[in-house]
Amino acid sequence: MAREWDYYTAPGGGSPVAKELQKVKLSEWEVGRLDALLDLVADGMARPNIDFKYLRDGVSEVLIDGRDRTFRLFYADLGGGPLLLALHFISKKRQVDKRALDLAVKRLREWTKRHS
């Protein structure tokens, strides 16, 4: 059974992840690459350290290689259950982006408090 993706929602409503996706203006080809990779993760077919990587504090990332740019989607696998939670989406600018990872961890902690 494939799991479902959901976007983090802010405490006051709204989806910062959806806004982040809109901001980078993915091409149709990049959207296809993103969808294919997210399907691999949801189906349990993604390869560790190739398609996705665990980072810290419950947050993992997938790297989406576009034609001229690369993107990072930070997400949480919520205990192997039916939900994968997209936490933060950025255009990759550097090897390690501590601020982006810290934001994803903060969003996961906040989301977990609201849903426990």
FISE-742384 format. One record per residue: residue number from 1; x, y, z of N, C-alpha, C in turn. Coordinates in nm, 2 decimals. Each point is the difference from the previous one (the first is absolute). Layout:
+-----+--------+--------+--------+--------+--------+--------+--------+--------+--------+
!   k !   n_c1 !   n_c2 !   n_c3 !  ca_c1 !  ca_c2 !  ca_c3 !   c_c1 !   c_c2 !   c_c3 !
+-----+--------+--------+--------+--------+--------+--------+--------+--------+--------+
! NUM !      X !      Y !      Z !      X !      Y !      Z !      X !      Y !      Z !
...
+-----+--------+--------+--------+--------+--------+--------+--------+--------+--------+
***
This chain:
+-----+--------+--------+--------+--------+--------+--------+--------+--------+--------+
!   k !   n_c1 !   n_c2 !   n_c3 !  ca_c1 !  ca_c2 !  ca_c3 !   c_c1 !   c_c2 !   c_c3 !
+-----+--------+--------+--------+--------+--------+--------+--------+--------+--------+
!   1 !   0.08 !  -0.12 !   0.00 !  -0.08 !   0.12 !   0.00 !   0.09 !   0.13 !   0.00 !
!   2 !  -0.02 !   0.08 !  -0.10 !   0.07 !   0.12 !  -0.01 !  -0.04 !   0.10 !   0.11 !
!   3 !   0.09 !   0.07 !   0.05 !  -0.03 !   0.10 !   0.10 !  -0.04 !   0.13 !  -0.07 !
!   4 !  -0.06 !   0.09 !   0.08 !  -0.04 !   0.13 !  -0.06 !   0.09 !   0.11 !   0.05 !
!   5 !   0.02 !   0.10 !  -0.09 !   0.07 !   0.12 !   0.04 !  -0.10 !   0.11 !   0.05 !
!   6 !   0.05 !   0.08 !   0.09 !  -0.08 !   0.11 !   0.05 !   0.10 !   0.12 !   0.02 !
!   7 !  -0.05 !   0.12 !  -0.01 !   0.09 !   0.12 !   0.03 !  -0.03 !   0.04 !   0.14 !
!   8 !   0.11 !   0.04 !   0.06 !   0.00 !   0.07 !   0.13 !  -0.10 !   0.12 !  -0.01 !
!   9 !  -0.08 !   0.02 !   0.10 !  -0.09 !   0.12 !   0.01 !   0.04 !   0.08 !   0.12 !
!  10 !   0.00 !   0.13 !  -0.01 !   0.04 !   0.09 !   0.11 !  -0.11 !   0.00 !   0.10 !
!  11 !   0.03 !   0.03 !   0.12 !  -0.10 !   0.01 !   0.11 !  -0.12 !   0.08 !  -0.04 !
!  12 !   0.02 !   0.11 !  -0.07 !  -0.11 !   0.09 !  -0.03 !  -0.07 !  -0.04 !  -0.13 !
!  13 !   0.05 !  -0.11 !  -0.06 !  -0.06 !  -0.05 !  -0.13 !   0.10 !   0.04 !  -0.11 !
!  14 !  -0.02 !  -0.05 !  -0.12 !   0.08 !   0.03 !  -0.11 !   0.12 !  -0.10 !  -0.01 !
!  15 !   0.05 !  -0.02 !  -0.12 !   0.11 !  -0.09 !  -0.02 !   0.12 !   0.07 !  -0.05 !
!  16 !   0.10 !   0.02 !   0.09 !   0.12 !   0.06 !  -0.04 !   0.07 !  -0.08 !  -0.11 !
!  17 !  -0.01 !  -0.14 !   0.00 !   0.07 !  -0.08 !  -0.10 !  -0.06 !   0.02 !  -0.14 !
!  18 !  -0.13 !   0.02 !  -0.01 !  -0.06 !   0.03 !  -0.13 !   0.05 !   0.13 !  -0.05 !
!  19 !   0.01 !   0.10 !   0.09 !   0.05 !   0.13 !  -0.04 !   0.15 !  -0.01 !  -0.04 !
!  20 !   0.08 !  -0.08 !   0.07 !   0.14 !  -0.02 !  -0.04 !   0.01 !  -0.06 !  -0.14 !
!  21 !  -0.09 !  -0.10 !  -0.03 !   0.00 !  -0.06 !  -0.13 !  -0.04 !   0.10 !  -0.11 !
!  22 !  -0.10 !   0.08 !   0.03 !  -0.04 !   0.10 !  -0.10 !   0.12 !   0.10 !  -0.02 !
!  23 !   0.07 !   0.04 !   0.10 !   0.10 !   0.10 !  -0.01 !   0.11 !  -0.04 !  -0.09 !
!  24 !   0.04 !  -0.13 !  -0.01 !   0.11 !  -0.04 !  -0.08 !  -0.04 !  -0.02 !  -0.15 !
!  25 !  -0.13 !   0.00 !  -0.02 !  -0.05 !  -0.01 !  -0.14 !   0.07 !  -0.12 !  -0.08 !
!  26 !  -0.04 !  -0.12 !   0.05 !   0.05 !  -0.12 !  -0.06 !  -0.05 !  -0.01 !  -0.14 !
!  27 !   0.09 !  -0.05 !  -0.09 !  -0.05 !  -0.02 !  -0.14 !  -0.08 !  -0.13 !   0.00 !
!  28 !  -0.07 !  -0.03 !  -0.11 !  -0.08 !  -0.12 !  -0.01 !   0.09 !  -0.12 !   0.02 !
!  29 !   0.12 !   0.00 !  -0.06 !   0.09 !  -0.11 !   0.01 !   0.05 !  -0.02 !   0.15 !
!  30 !   0.02 !   0.11 !   0.07 !   0.04 !  -0.01 !   0.14 !  -0.11 !  -0.05 !   0.09 !
!  31 !  -0.12 !   0.04 !  -0.03 !  -0.12 !  -0.05 !   0.07 !  -0.01 !  -0.16 !  -0.02 !
!  32 !   0.03 !  -0.04 !  -0.12 !   0.00 !  -0.14 !  -0.03 !   0.10 !  -0.08 !   0.08 !
!  33 !   0.12 !   0.06 !   0.01 !   0.11 !  -0.06 !   0.07 !  -0.03 !  -0.01 !   0.15 !
!  34 !  -0.06 !   0.11 !   0.05 !  -0.04 !   0.01 !   0.14 !  -0.11 !  -0.11 !   0.03 !
!  35 !  -0.10 !   0.00 !  -0.08 !  -0.11 !  -0.10 !   0.02 !   0.05 !  -0.14 !  -0.01 !
!  36 !   0.09 !  -0.03 !  -0.09 !   0.06 !  -0.14 !  -0.01 !   0.07 !  -0.04 !   0.12 !
!  37 !   0.08 !   0.09 !   0.06 !   0.08 !  -0.03 !   0.11 !  -0.09 !  -0.01 !   0.13 !
!  38 !  -0.10 !   0.08 !   0.01 !  -0.09 !  -0.01 !   0.11 !  -0.08 !  -0.13 !   0.00 !
!  39 !  -0.03 !  -0.04 !  -0.12 !  -0.07 !  -0.13 !  -0.02 !   0.09 !  -0.12 !   0.05 !
!  40 !   0.13 !   0.01 !  -0.04 !   0.10 !  -0.10 !   0.05 !   0.00 !  -0.01 !   0.15 !
!  41 !   0.01 !   0.12 !   0.06 !   0.00 !   0.00 !   0.15 !  -0.13 !  -0.06 !   0.06 !
!  42 !  -0.11 !   0.05 !  -0.05 !  -0.13 !  -0.05 !   0.05 !  -0.02 !  -0.15 !  -0.02 !
!  43 !   0.05 !  -0.05 !  -0.11 !  -0.01 !  -0.15 !  -0.03 !   0.10 !  -0.08 !   0.07 !
!  44 !   0.09 !   0.06 !   0.08 !   0.11 !  -0.07 !   0.07 !   0.11 !  -0.05 !  -0.10 !
!  45 !   0.01 !   0.05 !  -0.11 !   0.10 !  -0.04 !  -0.10 !   0.12 !   0.09 !  -0.01 !
!  46 !   0.00 !   0.11 !   0.07 !   0.11 !   0.09 !   0.00 !   0.12 !  -0.06 !   0.06 !
!  47 !   0.12 !   0.03 !  -0.05 !   0.13 !  -0.05 !   0.05 !   0.06 !   0.09 !   0.10 !
!  48 !   0.03 !  -0.05 !   0.12 !   0.07 !   0.09 !   0.10 !   0.13 !   0.05 !  -0.05 !
!  49 !   0.03 !   0.13 !   0.03 !   0.12 !   0.07 !  -0.04 !   0.02 !   0.02 !  -0.15 !
!  50 !  -0.10 !  -0.04 !  -0.07 !   0.00 !   0.03 !  -0.15 !  -0.12 !   0.08 !  -0.03 !
!  51 !  -0.12 !  -0.05 !   0.03 !  -0.13 !   0.07 !  -0.03 !  -0.04 !   0.09 !   0.12 !
!  52 !   0.04 !  -0.05 !   0.12 !  -0.04 !   0.08 !   0.12 !   0.11 !  -0.02 !   0.10 !
!  53 !   0.01 !   0.09 !   0.10 !   0.10 !   0.00 !   0.10 !  -0.06 !   0.04 !   0.13 !
!  54 !   0.02 !  -0.08 !   0.11 !  -0.04 !   0.05 !   0.14 !   0.10 !   0.10 !   0.04 !
!  55 !  -0.05 !   0.11 !   0.06 !   0.09 !   0.11 !   0.04 !   0.01 !   0.00 !   0.15 !
!  56 !  -0.11 !   0.04 !   0.07 !   0.00 !   0.00 !   0.15 !  -0.14 !   0.03 !   0.05 !
!  57 !  -0.02 !  -0.03 !   0.13 !  -0.12 !   0.03 !   0.07 !  -0.13 !  -0.03 !  -0.07 !
!  58 !   0.00 !  -0.12 !  -0.07 !  -0.12 !  -0.04 !  -0.07 !  -0.02 !   0.06 !  -0.14 !
!  59 !   0.10 !   0.08 !  -0.05 !  -0.01 !   0.06 !  -0.13 !   0.09 !  -0.07 !  -0.10 !
!  60 !  -0.05 !  -0.03 !  -0.12 !   0.07 !  -0.05 !  -0.11 !  -0.01 !   0.10 !  -0.12 !
!  61 !   0.08 !  -0.03 !  -0.10 !  -0.01 !   0.09 !  -0.12 !   0.00 !  -0.09 !  -0.13 !
!  62 !  -0.06 !   0.05 !  -0.10 !   0.02 !  -0.05 !  -0.13 !   0.05 !   0.12 !  -0.08 !
!  63 !   0.10 !  -0.04 !  -0.09 !   0.06 !   0.10 !  -0.09 !  -0.07 !  -0.02 !  -0.14 !
!  64 !  -0.04 !   0.11 !  -0.06 !  -0.06 !  -0.01 !  -0.13 !   0.09 !   0.07 !  -0.10 !
!  65 !   0.06 !  -0.07 !  -0.09 !   0.09 !   0.06 !  -0.10 !  -0.09 !   0.05 !  -0.11 !
!  66 !   0.00 !   0.13 !  -0.02 !  -0.06 !   0.06 !  -0.12 !   0.11 !   0.01 !  -0.11 !
!  67 !  -0.04 !   0.06 !  -0.11 !   0.10 !   0.02 !  -0.11 !   0.11 !   0.09 !   0.04 !
!  68 !  -0.03 !   0.11 !   0.06 !   0.10 !   0.10 !   0.04 !   0.01 !   0.03 !   0.14 !
!  69 !  -0.08 !  -0.06 !   0.08 !   0.00 !   0.03 !   0.14 !  -0.05 !  -0.13 !   0.08 !
!  70 !   0.03 !   0.01 !   0.13 !  -0.03 !  -0.12 !   0.09 !  -0.09 !   0.05 !   0.11 !
!  71 !  -0.09 !  -0.08 !   0.05 !  -0.09 !   0.04 !   0.10 !   0.01 !  -0.10 !   0.12 !
!  72 !  -0.04 !   0.05 !   0.12 !  -0.01 !  -0.09 !   0.11 !  -0.14 !   0.01 !   0.06 !
!  73 !  -0.05 !  -0.12 !   0.03 !  -0.13 !  -0.01 !   0.07 !   0.03 !  -0.07 !   0.13 !
!  74 !  -0.02 !   0.07 !   0.11 !   0.02 !  -0.06 !   0.13 !  -0.13 !  -0.05 !   0.04 !
!  75 !   0.00 !  -0.12 !   0.06 !  -0.13 !  -0.07 !   0.04 !   0.02 !  -0.09 !   0.12 !
!  76 !  -0.11 !  -0.04 !   0.05 !   0.00 !  -0.10 !   0.12 !  -0.08 !  -0.12 !  -0.04 !
!  77 !   0.06 !  -0.11 !   0.03 !  -0.07 !  -0.13 !  -0.02 !  -0.06 !  -0.03 !   0.14 !
!  78 !  -0.13 !   0.02 !   0.01 !  -0.06 !   0.00 !   0.14 !  -0.02 !  -0.15 !   0.04 !
!  79 !   0.11 !  -0.06 !   0.05 !  -0.01 !  -0.13 !   0.06 !  -0.04 !  -0.11 !  -0.09 !
!  80 !   0.03 !   0.01 !  -0.13 !  -0.03 !  -0.10 !  -0.10 !  -0.15 !  -0.02 !  -0.02 !
!  81 !  -0.08 !   0.10 !   0.05 !  -0.15 !   0.00 !  -0.02 !  -0.04 !   0.04 !  -0.14 !
!  82 !  -0.12 !   0.03 !  -0.01 !  -0.05 !   0.03 !  -0.14 !   0.03 !   0.14 !  -0.05 !
!  83 !   0.07 !   0.08 !   0.08 !   0.02 !   0.14 !  -0.03 !   0.15 !   0.04 !  -0.01 !
!  84 !   0.04 !   0.07 !  -0.11 !   0.13 !   0.06 !  -0.01 !  -0.03 !   0.15 !   0.00 !
!  85 !   0.07 !   0.07 !   0.08 !  -0.03 !   0.15 !   0.02 !   0.11 !   0.08 !  -0.06 !
!  86 !  -0.03 !   0.07 !  -0.11 !   0.09 !   0.10 !  -0.06 !   0.01 !   0.12 !   0.09 !
!  87 !   0.13 !   0.04 !   0.04 !   0.02 !   0.10 !   0.10 !   0.05 !   0.13 !  -0.06 !
!  88 !   0.09 !  -0.01 !  -0.10 !   0.06 !   0.12 !  -0.05 !   0.06 !  -0.03 !  -0.14 !
!  89 !  -0.01 !   0.09 !  -0.09 !   0.05 !  -0.02 !  -0.14 !   0.09 !   0.12 !  -0.04 !
!  90 !   0.12 !  -0.02 !  -0.04 !   0.09 !   0.10 !  -0.04 !   0.08 !  -0.03 !  -0.13 !
!  91 !   0.05 !   0.10 !  -0.06 !   0.09 !  -0.02 !  -0.11 !   0.14 !  -0.02 !   0.07 !
!  92 !   0.07 !  -0.10 !  -0.04 !   0.13 !  -0.03 !   0.07 !   0.10 !   0.10 !  -0.05 !
!  93 !   0.06 !   0.07 !   0.10 !   0.10 !   0.10 !  -0.03 !   0.14 !  -0.04 !   0.05 !
!  94 !   0.00 !  -0.08 !   0.11 !   0.13 !  -0.04 !   0.06 !  -0.01 !  -0.15 !   0.04 !
!  95 !   0.12 !  -0.05 !   0.04 !   0.01 !  -0.14 !   0.04 !  -0.09 !  -0.03 !   0.12 !
!  96 !   0.02 !   0.08 !   0.10 !  -0.08 !  -0.02 !   0.13 !  -0.07 !   0.13 !   0.03 !
!  97 !  -0.13 !   0.00 !   0.02 !  -0.08 !   0.12 !   0.03 !  -0.06 !  -0.02 !   0.13 !
!  98 !   0.08 !   0.04 !   0.11 !  -0.05 !  -0.02 !   0.13 !  -0.13 !   0.07 !   0.04 !
!  99 !  -0.01 !   0.12 !  -0.06 !  -0.13 !   0.08 !   0.03 !  -0.12 !  -0.07 !  -0.05 !
! 100 !   0.01 !  -0.06 !  -0.12 !  -0.11 !  -0.07 !  -0.06 !  -0.03 !  -0.12 !   0.08 !
! 101 !   0.10 !  -0.08 !   0.04 !  -0.02 !  -0.12 !   0.08 !  -0.06 !   0.04 !   0.13 !
! 102 !   0.05 !   0.10 !   0.07 !  -0.06 !   0.05 !   0.12 !  -0.14 !   0.03 !  -0.01 !
! 103 !  -0.04 !   0.07 !  -0.11 !  -0.14 !   0.04 !  -0.02 !  -0.09 !  -0.13 !  -0.01 !
! 104 !   0.05 !  -0.10 !  -0.08 !  -0.08 !  -0.12 !  -0.02 !  -0.01 !  -0.07 !   0.14 !
! 105 !   0.10 !  -0.01 !   0.08 !  -0.01 !  -0.06 !   0.13 !  -0.10 !   0.07 !   0.09 !
! 106 !   0.01 !   0.14 !   0.00 !  -0.10 !   0.08 !   0.07 !  -0.14 !  -0.03 !  -0.04 !
! 107 !  -0.02 !  -0.01 !  -0.13 !  -0.14 !  -0.02 !  -0.05 !  -0.05 !  -0.14 !   0.04 !
! 108 !   0.09 !  -0.10 !   0.00 !  -0.04 !  -0.13 !   0.04 !  -0.04 !  -0.01 !   0.15 !
! 109 !   0.08 !   0.07 !   0.08 !  -0.02 !   0.00 !   0.15 !  -0.14 !   0.07 !   0.02 !
! 110 !  -0.02 !   0.11 !  -0.06 !  -0.13 !   0.07 !   0.01 !  -0.11 !  -0.08 !  -0.04 !
! 111 !   0.01 !  -0.06 !  -0.12 !  -0.11 !  -0.08 !  -0.06 !  -0.03 !  -0.12 !   0.10 !
! 112 !   0.11 !  -0.06 !   0.05 !  -0.02 !  -0.12 !   0.09 !  -0.08 !   0.04 !   0.12 !
! 113 !   0.03 !   0.12 !   0.06 !  -0.07 !   0.05 !   0.12 !  -0.15 !   0.01 !  -0.03 !
! 114 !  -0.03 !   0.06 !  -0.11 !  -0.14 !   0.02 !  -0.04 !  -0.08 !  -0.12 !  -0.03 !
! 115 !   0.07 !  -0.11 !  -0.04 !  -0.06 !  -0.12 !  -0.04 !   0.02 !  -0.12 !   0.09 !
! 116 !   0.04 !   0.03 !   0.12 !   0.02 !  -0.12 !   0.09 !  -0.10 !   0.01 !   0.12 !
+-----+--------+--------+--------+--------+--------+--------+--------+--------+--------+
***
